[in-house]
Amino acid sequence: MPEQVPVQHFGLVPKSSFPAPVLVPYSGDDLTGNRGIHTVTYIRISIARPNHGSEKRFEEIMRALASACAEQEGCEKAYILKPHDDSGEIARITIYKDEHSAEQSANSDRILALRSEMHLACQPGHTERAFFSI
């Protein structure tokens, strides 16, 4: 059985829990003007509110998604978070070593099936974003 991903509150993720950046060859200048090595990380963020009456099931789906992502090659860490307010939102943040790893993970049969379940259990208009380090 995959390791269960704990729920954390927005803004309270300890710095030490983030992985060290991955160094990859880079042909441009970094922010300090150095050439040659650049850190790359790719982060996917989902924020959604469950349908009324589906709160428990929705959290289970989000935990399953985070656990399934955490098992994928290139996934550095996955989190499930909720805010201190009573909005009912749940967020999933997944940190990958690079965009290629994130794309491979997102297109796996297990992740596609869980995301389909997530869409059925959440209210319309949820947020799905991806970011990469610059």
Rosetta constraint file for C-alpha pairs under 8 A:
AtomPair CA 2 CA 67 HARMONIC 6.27 0.50
AtomPair CA 2 CA 68 HARMONIC 7.65 0.50
AtomPair CA 2 CA 71 HARMONIC 7.87 0.50
AtomPair CA 3 CA 67 HARMONIC 6.59 0.50
AtomPair CA 4 CA 63 HARMONIC 7.02 0.50
AtomPair CA 4 CA 64 HARMONIC 7.99 0.50
AtomPair CA 4 CA 67 HARMONIC 6.40 0.50
AtomPair CA 5 CA 63 HARMONIC 6.04 0.50
AtomPair CA 5 CA 66 HARMONIC 6.69 0.50
AtomPair CA 5 CA 67 HARMONIC 6.19 0.50
AtomPair CA 5 CA 78 HARMONIC 7.33 0.50
AtomPair CA 5 CA 79 HARMONIC 6.40 0.50
AtomPair CA 5 CA 80 HARMONIC 6.70 0.50
AtomPair CA 6 CA 79 HARMONIC 7.11 0.50
AtomPair CA 6 CA 80 HARMONIC 6.52 0.50
AtomPair CA 7 CA 79 HARMONIC 7.09 0.50
AtomPair CA 7 CA 80 HARMONIC 4.91 0.50
AtomPair CA 7 CA 81 HARMONIC 5.08 0.50
AtomPair CA 7 CA 82 HARMONIC 6.90 0.50
AtomPair CA 8 CA 12 HARMONIC 6.96 0.50
AtomPair CA 8 CA 13 HARMONIC 6.98 0.50
AtomPair CA 8 CA 79 HARMONIC 7.33 0.50
AtomPair CA 8 CA 80 HARMONIC 6.20 0.50
AtomPair CA 8 CA 81 HARMONIC 4.46 0.50
AtomPair CA 8 CA 82 HARMONIC 6.26 0.50
AtomPair CA 9 CA 13 HARMONIC 7.46 0.50
AtomPair CA 9 CA 81 HARMONIC 5.15 0.50
AtomPair CA 9 CA 82 HARMONIC 4.93 0.50
AtomPair CA 9 CA 83 HARMONIC 5.29 0.50
AtomPair CA 9 CA 84 HARMONIC 6.61 0.50
AtomPair CA 10 CA 81 HARMONIC 5.91 0.50
AtomPair CA 10 CA 82 HARMONIC 5.95 0.50
AtomPair CA 10 CA 83 HARMONIC 5.11 0.50
AtomPair CA 10 CA 84 HARMONIC 7.35 0.50
AtomPair CA 13 CA 17 HARMONIC 7.17 0.50
AtomPair CA 14 CA 18 HARMONIC 7.68 0.50
AtomPair CA 18 CA 77 HARMONIC 7.36 0.50
AtomPair CA 19 CA 76 HARMONIC 6.47 0.50
AtomPair CA 19 CA 77 HARMONIC 7.46 0.50
AtomPair CA 21 CA 39 HARMONIC 5.82 0.50
AtomPair CA 21 CA 40 HARMONIC 6.70 0.50
AtomPair CA 21 CA 41 HARMONIC 6.63 0.50
AtomPair CA 21 CA 97 HARMONIC 7.77 0.50
AtomPair CA 22 CA 39 HARMONIC 5.58 0.50
AtomPair CA 22 CA 40 HARMONIC 5.95 0.50
AtomPair CA 22 CA 41 HARMONIC 6.92 0.50
AtomPair CA 22 CA 97 HARMONIC 6.33 0.50
AtomPair CA 23 CA 37 HARMONIC 6.44 0.50
AtomPair CA 23 CA 38 HARMONIC 5.92 0.50
AtomPair CA 23 CA 39 HARMONIC 4.80 0.50
AtomPair CA 23 CA 40 HARMONIC 6.68 0.50
AtomPair CA 24 CA 37 HARMONIC 6.01 0.50
AtomPair CA 24 CA 38 HARMONIC 5.96 0.50
AtomPair CA 24 CA 39 HARMONIC 6.36 0.50
AtomPair CA 24 CA 40 HARMONIC 7.02 0.50
AtomPair CA 25 CA 36 HARMONIC 5.91 0.50
AtomPair CA 25 CA 37 HARMONIC 5.05 0.50
AtomPair CA 25 CA 38 HARMONIC 6.47 0.50
AtomPair CA 26 CA 35 HARMONIC 7.42 0.50
AtomPair CA 26 CA 36 HARMONIC 5.19 0.50
AtomPair CA 26 CA 37 HARMONIC 5.28 0.50
AtomPair CA 26 CA 38 HARMONIC 5.53 0.50
AtomPair CA 27 CA 35 HARMONIC 6.71 0.50
AtomPair CA 27 CA 36 HARMONIC 5.63 0.50
AtomPair CA 27 CA 37 HARMONIC 7.77 0.50
AtomPair CA 28 CA 35 HARMONIC 5.98 0.50
AtomPair CA 28 CA 36 HARMONIC 6.95 0.50
AtomPair CA 29 CA 33 HARMONIC 5.14 0.50
AtomPair CA 29 CA 34 HARMONIC 5.44 0.50
AtomPair CA 29 CA 35 HARMONIC 4.77 0.50
AtomPair CA 29 CA 36 HARMONIC 7.40 0.50
AtomPair CA 30 CA 34 HARMONIC 5.52 0.50
AtomPair CA 30 CA 35 HARMONIC 6.43 0.50
AtomPair CA 30 CA 37 HARMONIC 7.93 0.50
AtomPair CA 30 CA 38 HARMONIC 6.45 0.50
AtomPair CA 39 CA 133 HARMONIC 7.12 0.50
AtomPair CA 39 CA 134 HARMONIC 7.90 0.50
AtomPair CA 40 CA 97 HARMONIC 6.84 0.50
AtomPair CA 40 CA 98 HARMONIC 6.31 0.50
AtomPair CA 40 CA 132 HARMONIC 6.83 0.50
AtomPair CA 40 CA 133 HARMONIC 5.39 0.50
AtomPair CA 40 CA 134 HARMONIC 7.36 0.50
AtomPair CA 41 CA 95 HARMONIC 7.08 0.50
AtomPair CA 41 CA 96 HARMONIC 6.07 0.50
AtomPair CA 41 CA 97 HARMONIC 5.06 0.50
AtomPair CA 41 CA 98 HARMONIC 5.33 0.50
AtomPair CA 41 CA 99 HARMONIC 7.73 0.50
AtomPair CA 41 CA 132 HARMONIC 5.52 0.50
AtomPair CA 41 CA 133 HARMONIC 5.35 0.50
AtomPair CA 42 CA 95 HARMONIC 5.96 0.50
AtomPair CA 42 CA 96 HARMONIC 5.09 0.50
AtomPair CA 42 CA 97 HARMONIC 6.14 0.50
AtomPair CA 42 CA 98 HARMONIC 5.05 0.50
AtomPair CA 42 CA 99 HARMONIC 5.51 0.50
AtomPair CA 42 CA 102 HARMONIC 7.25 0.50
AtomPair CA 42 CA 130 HARMONIC 7.16 0.50
AtomPair CA 42 CA 131 HARMONIC 5.75 0.50
AtomPair CA 42 CA 132 HARMONIC 4.35 0.50
AtomPair CA 42 CA 133 HARMONIC 6.65 0.50
AtomPair CA 43 CA 93 HARMONIC 6.93 0.50
AtomPair CA 43 CA 94 HARMONIC 5.65 0.50
AtomPair CA 43 CA 95 HARMONIC 4.56 0.50
AtomPair CA 43 CA 96 HARMONIC 6.06 0.50
AtomPair CA 43 CA 130 HARMONIC 5.53 0.50
AtomPair CA 43 CA 131 HARMONIC 5.12 0.50
AtomPair CA 43 CA 132 HARMONIC 6.15 0.50
AtomPair CA 44 CA 92 HARMONIC 7.94 0.50
AtomPair CA 44 CA 93 HARMONIC 5.74 0.50
AtomPair CA 44 CA 94 HARMONIC 5.25 0.50
AtomPair CA 44 CA 95 HARMONIC 6.61 0.50
AtomPair CA 44 CA 102 HARMONIC 7.88 0.50
AtomPair CA 44 CA 128 HARMONIC 7.45 0.50
AtomPair CA 44 CA 129 HARMONIC 5.82 0.50
AtomPair CA 44 CA 130 HARMONIC 4.34 0.50
AtomPair CA 44 CA 131 HARMONIC 6.47 0.50
AtomPair CA 45 CA 91 HARMONIC 6.98 0.50
AtomPair CA 45 CA 92 HARMONIC 5.68 0.50
AtomPair CA 45 CA 93 HARMONIC 4.60 0.50
AtomPair CA 45 CA 94 HARMONIC 6.60 0.50
AtomPair CA 45 CA 127 HARMONIC 7.76 0.50
AtomPair CA 45 CA 128 HARMONIC 5.78 0.50
AtomPair CA 45 CA 129 HARMONIC 5.16 0.50
AtomPair CA 45 CA 130 HARMONIC 6.10 0.50
AtomPair CA 46 CA 91 HARMONIC 5.41 0.50
AtomPair CA 46 CA 92 HARMONIC 5.14 0.50
AtomPair CA 46 CA 93 HARMONIC 6.62 0.50
AtomPair CA 46 CA 126 HARMONIC 7.40 0.50
AtomPair CA 46 CA 127 HARMONIC 5.51 0.50
AtomPair CA 46 CA 128 HARMONIC 4.52 0.50
AtomPair CA 46 CA 129 HARMONIC 6.46 0.50
AtomPair CA 47 CA 89 HARMONIC 6.54 0.50
AtomPair CA 47 CA 90 HARMONIC 5.78 0.50
AtomPair CA 47 CA 91 HARMONIC 4.28 0.50
AtomPair CA 47 CA 92 HARMONIC 6.57 0.50
AtomPair CA 47 CA 126 HARMONIC 5.86 0.50
AtomPair CA 47 CA 127 HARMONIC 5.05 0.50
AtomPair CA 47 CA 128 HARMONIC 6.64 0.50
AtomPair CA 48 CA 89 HARMONIC 5.34 0.50
AtomPair CA 48 CA 90 HARMONIC 5.62 0.50
AtomPair CA 48 CA 91 HARMONIC 6.46 0.50
AtomPair CA 48 CA 122 HARMONIC 6.37 0.50
AtomPair CA 48 CA 123 HARMONIC 7.08 0.50
AtomPair CA 48 CA 125 HARMONIC 7.78 0.50
AtomPair CA 48 CA 126 HARMONIC 4.59 0.50
AtomPair CA 48 CA 127 HARMONIC 6.38 0.50
AtomPair CA 49 CA 87 HARMONIC 7.72 0.50
AtomPair CA 49 CA 88 HARMONIC 5.73 0.50
AtomPair CA 49 CA 89 HARMONIC 4.35 0.50
AtomPair CA 49 CA 90 HARMONIC 6.27 0.50
AtomPair CA 49 CA 122 HARMONIC 5.55 0.50
AtomPair CA 49 CA 123 HARMONIC 5.69 0.50
AtomPair CA 49 CA 126 HARMONIC 7.00 0.50
AtomPair CA 50 CA 54 HARMONIC 5.94 0.50
AtomPair CA 50 CA 55 HARMONIC 5.39 0.50
AtomPair CA 50 CA 58 HARMONIC 5.88 0.50
AtomPair CA 50 CA 88 HARMONIC 7.17 0.50
AtomPair CA 50 CA 89 HARMONIC 7.16 0.50
AtomPair CA 50 CA 121 HARMONIC 5.84 0.50
AtomPair CA 50 CA 122 HARMONIC 4.02 0.50
AtomPair CA 50 CA 123 HARMONIC 5.65 0.50
AtomPair CA 51 CA 55 HARMONIC 6.82 0.50
AtomPair CA 51 CA 121 HARMONIC 5.73 0.50
AtomPair CA 51 CA 122 HARMONIC 4.87 0.50
AtomPair CA 51 CA 123 HARMONIC 5.16 0.50
AtomPair CA 54 CA 58 HARMONIC 5.82 0.50
AtomPair CA 54 CA 121 HARMONIC 6.31 0.50
AtomPair CA 54 CA 122 HARMONIC 7.92 0.50
AtomPair CA 55 CA 59 HARMONIC 6.24 0.50
AtomPair CA 56 CA 60 HARMONIC 6.33 0.50
AtomPair CA 57 CA 61 HARMONIC 6.25 0.50
AtomPair CA 57 CA 121 HARMONIC 7.53 0.50
AtomPair CA 58 CA 62 HARMONIC 6.22 0.50
AtomPair CA 58 CA 118 HARMONIC 6.64 0.50
AtomPair CA 58 CA 121 HARMONIC 5.78 0.50
AtomPair CA 58 CA 122 HARMONIC 7.02 0.50
AtomPair CA 59 CA 63 HARMONIC 6.10 0.50
AtomPair CA 59 CA 90 HARMONIC 7.44 0.50
AtomPair CA 60 CA 64 HARMONIC 6.10 0.50
AtomPair CA 61 CA 65 HARMONIC 6.08 0.50
AtomPair CA 61 CA 114 HARMONIC 6.68 0.50
AtomPair CA 61 CA 117 HARMONIC 7.18 0.50
AtomPair CA 61 CA 118 HARMONIC 6.21 0.50
AtomPair CA 62 CA 66 HARMONIC 6.18 0.50
AtomPair CA 62 CA 80 HARMONIC 7.05 0.50
AtomPair CA 62 CA 92 HARMONIC 6.93 0.50
AtomPair CA 62 CA 118 HARMONIC 7.14 0.50
AtomPair CA 63 CA 67 HARMONIC 6.08 0.50
AtomPair CA 63 CA 80 HARMONIC 6.61 0.50
AtomPair CA 64 CA 68 HARMONIC 5.97 0.50
AtomPair CA 64 CA 114 HARMONIC 7.50 0.50
AtomPair CA 65 CA 69 HARMONIC 6.04 0.50
AtomPair CA 65 CA 111 HARMONIC 6.49 0.50
AtomPair CA 65 CA 114 HARMONIC 6.12 0.50
AtomPair CA 65 CA 115 HARMONIC 7.36 0.50
AtomPair CA 66 CA 70 HARMONIC 6.05 0.50
AtomPair CA 66 CA 78 HARMONIC 5.45 0.50
AtomPair CA 66 CA 79 HARMONIC 6.49 0.50
AtomPair CA 66 CA 80 HARMONIC 6.96 0.50
AtomPair CA 66 CA 92 HARMONIC 6.87 0.50
AtomPair CA 66 CA 93 HARMONIC 7.99 0.50
AtomPair CA 66 CA 94 HARMONIC 7.21 0.50
AtomPair CA 67 CA 71 HARMONIC 6.50 0.50
AtomPair CA 67 CA 78 HARMONIC 7.25 0.50
AtomPair CA 68 CA 72 HARMONIC 6.82 0.50
AtomPair CA 68 CA 110 HARMONIC 7.36 0.50
AtomPair CA 68 CA 111 HARMONIC 6.80 0.50
AtomPair CA 69 CA 75 HARMONIC 6.66 0.50
AtomPair CA 69 CA 78 HARMONIC 7.01 0.50
AtomPair CA 69 CA 94 HARMONIC 7.37 0.50
AtomPair CA 69 CA 105 HARMONIC 6.48 0.50
AtomPair CA 69 CA 111 HARMONIC 7.21 0.50
AtomPair CA 70 CA 75 HARMONIC 5.52 0.50
AtomPair CA 70 CA 76 HARMONIC 7.09 0.50
AtomPair CA 70 CA 77 HARMONIC 6.05 0.50
AtomPair CA 70 CA 78 HARMONIC 5.74 0.50
AtomPair CA 70 CA 94 HARMONIC 7.82 0.50
AtomPair CA 71 CA 75 HARMONIC 7.12 0.50
AtomPair CA 72 CA 105 HARMONIC 5.95 0.50
AtomPair CA 73 CA 101 HARMONIC 6.65 0.50
AtomPair CA 73 CA 105 HARMONIC 7.63 0.50
AtomPair CA 74 CA 96 HARMONIC 5.52 0.50
AtomPair CA 74 CA 97 HARMONIC 5.38 0.50
AtomPair CA 74 CA 98 HARMONIC 7.21 0.50
AtomPair CA 74 CA 101 HARMONIC 5.08 0.50
AtomPair CA 74 CA 102 HARMONIC 7.37 0.50
AtomPair CA 75 CA 94 HARMONIC 7.25 0.50
AtomPair CA 75 CA 95 HARMONIC 5.99 0.50
AtomPair CA 75 CA 96 HARMONIC 4.34 0.50
AtomPair CA 75 CA 97 HARMONIC 6.37 0.50
AtomPair CA 75 CA 101 HARMONIC 7.03 0.50
AtomPair CA 75 CA 102 HARMONIC 7.36 0.50
AtomPair CA 76 CA 94 HARMONIC 7.71 0.50
AtomPair CA 76 CA 95 HARMONIC 5.41 0.50
AtomPair CA 76 CA 96 HARMONIC 5.20 0.50
AtomPair CA 76 CA 97 HARMONIC 6.36 0.50
AtomPair CA 77 CA 94 HARMONIC 5.89 0.50
AtomPair CA 77 CA 95 HARMONIC 5.24 0.50
AtomPair CA 77 CA 96 HARMONIC 7.19 0.50
AtomPair CA 78 CA 92 HARMONIC 7.23 0.50
AtomPair CA 78 CA 93 HARMONIC 5.71 0.50
AtomPair CA 78 CA 94 HARMONIC 4.27 0.50
AtomPair CA 78 CA 95 HARMONIC 6.22 0.50
AtomPair CA 79 CA 92 HARMONIC 5.60 0.50
AtomPair CA 79 CA 93 HARMONIC 5.15 0.50
AtomPair CA 79 CA 94 HARMONIC 6.33 0.50
AtomPair CA 80 CA 90 HARMONIC 7.02 0.50
AtomPair CA 80 CA 91 HARMONIC 5.67 0.50
AtomPair CA 80 CA 92 HARMONIC 4.60 0.50
AtomPair CA 80 CA 93 HARMONIC 6.57 0.50
AtomPair CA 81 CA 90 HARMONIC 5.76 0.50
AtomPair CA 81 CA 91 HARMONIC 4.99 0.50
AtomPair CA 81 CA 92 HARMONIC 6.27 0.50
AtomPair CA 81 CA 93 HARMONIC 7.92 0.50
AtomPair CA 82 CA 88 HARMONIC 7.68 0.50
AtomPair CA 82 CA 89 HARMONIC 6.24 0.50
AtomPair CA 82 CA 90 HARMONIC 4.84 0.50
AtomPair CA 82 CA 91 HARMONIC 6.16 0.50
AtomPair CA 83 CA 87 HARMONIC 7.67 0.50
AtomPair CA 83 CA 89 HARMONIC 7.10 0.50
AtomPair CA 83 CA 90 HARMONIC 7.52 0.50
AtomPair CA 96 CA 101 HARMONIC 6.39 0.50
AtomPair CA 96 CA 102 HARMONIC 5.96 0.50
AtomPair CA 97 CA 101 HARMONIC 6.79 0.50
AtomPair CA 98 CA 102 HARMONIC 6.62 0.50
AtomPair CA 98 CA 132 HARMONIC 7.99 0.50
AtomPair CA 99 CA 103 HARMONIC 6.15 0.50
AtomPair CA 99 CA 132 HARMONIC 7.75 0.50
AtomPair CA 100 CA 104 HARMONIC 6.22 0.50
AtomPair CA 101 CA 105 HARMONIC 6.17 0.50
AtomPair CA 102 CA 106 HARMONIC 6.11 0.50
AtomPair CA 103 CA 107 HARMONIC 6.21 0.50
AtomPair CA 104 CA 108 HARMONIC 6.45 0.50
AtomPair CA 105 CA 111 HARMONIC 6.97 0.50
AtomPair CA 106 CA 111 HARMONIC 5.86 0.50
AtomPair CA 106 CA 112 HARMONIC 6.65 0.50
AtomPair CA 107 CA 111 HARMONIC 6.81 0.50
AtomPair CA 107 CA 112 HARMONIC 6.27 0.50
AtomPair CA 108 CA 112 HARMONIC 6.20 0.50
AtomPair CA 109 CA 113 HARMONIC 6.13 0.50
AtomPair CA 110 CA 114 HARMONIC 6.26 0.50
AtomPair CA 111 CA 115 HARMONIC 6.02 0.50
AtomPair CA 112 CA 116 HARMONIC 6.17 0.50
AtomPair CA 113 CA 117 HARMONIC 6.44 0.50
AtomPair CA 114 CA 118 HARMONIC 6.13 0.50
AtomPair CA 115 CA 119 HARMONIC 6.20 0.50
AtomPair CA 116 CA 120 HARMONIC 6.56 0.50
AtomPair CA 117 CA 121 HARMONIC 6.33 0.50
AtomPair CA 118 CA 122 HARMONIC 6.17 0.50
AtomPair CA 119 CA 123 HARMONIC 7.80 0.50
AtomPair CA 122 CA 126 HARMONIC 7.64 0.50
